[in-house]
């Protein structure tokens, strides 16, 4: 283009529109595609992680949400069925702007990897909806890897890899789980076999470490009840039809539901608070500078402890030492100035 026209402010409209259109396309293509896999009815962190994801539409494309079952929430006398996790994810999707009918929500595994793996050739095995959806999404052509973001047990992901190994080259698994190198942790212990299967599978695998009681894990990414009661009321878009919460009550925005959830749970630590483990996993996918990473030879978990395999050519990535202030601050900033994800 003639530089004199630019200097004179006489740039043709079609050129400006072309530049603008190109910028929009670049922005859309650079967003991170995610399938969020959750045991949403287990605690309070899954709900806040999902809301944070749905409110970061300038960073993520949420291709779908899948659910699995781990334990019942505190105070419940019986094990939670996968349908309970589906209903809780549905509530959050509704409260965050009516996403339930706009973004796929699929039922995943109720049982464990060992219980299900010999049935994946059947048309309707336990968890088939989520597993088939993950495979379908992973096989779609994209300009970057699909992020599988499990924040519960790894059953759905392991079954998808077993059923269709070809998805491994198209995905990046970022899992919230494990106290490595220490034993234990809820997501890990609920289905150890699925974790070990993935540790031995040639697929990009990153563990966002929990490390309960230690400063180096997501257990340190805590918010207080007072923070939630002060910052969250009324946050998020208002929906027309109220949603009944897990503990009763009617809600028309996510912020008020967040307050209700925090009112049901005890706090721990000094000062007392509650960890938003799962939200931290979403945060480091958004901004990798909010934690430290290191690569190690993939270990294996056997007989209640980690077994190192220093000569293992397969490597995995560990996330640890989280920027607590940066992550929590961004969570509240996002709640104040949300950008809803786009739907197809």
Secondary structure, 3 states (H helix, E strand, C coil): CCHHHHHCCCCCHHHHHHHHHHHHHHHHHHCEEEEEEECCCCCCHHHHHHHHHHCECCCEEEEEEEECCCCCCCCCCCCCCHHHHHHHHHHHHHHCCCCCCCCEEEECCCCCHHHHHHHCCCCCCCCHHHHHHHHHHHCCCCCCCEEEEECCCCHHHHHHHHHCHHHHHHEEEEEECCCCCCCCCHHHHHCHHHHHHHHCCCCEEEEECCCCCCCCCHHHCEECHHHHHHHCCCCCCCCCCCEECCCCCEECCHHHHHHHHHHHCCCECCCCEEECHHHHHHHHHHCHHHCEEEEEECCEEECCEEECCCCCCCEEEEEECCCHHHHHHHHHHHHHCCECCCCC
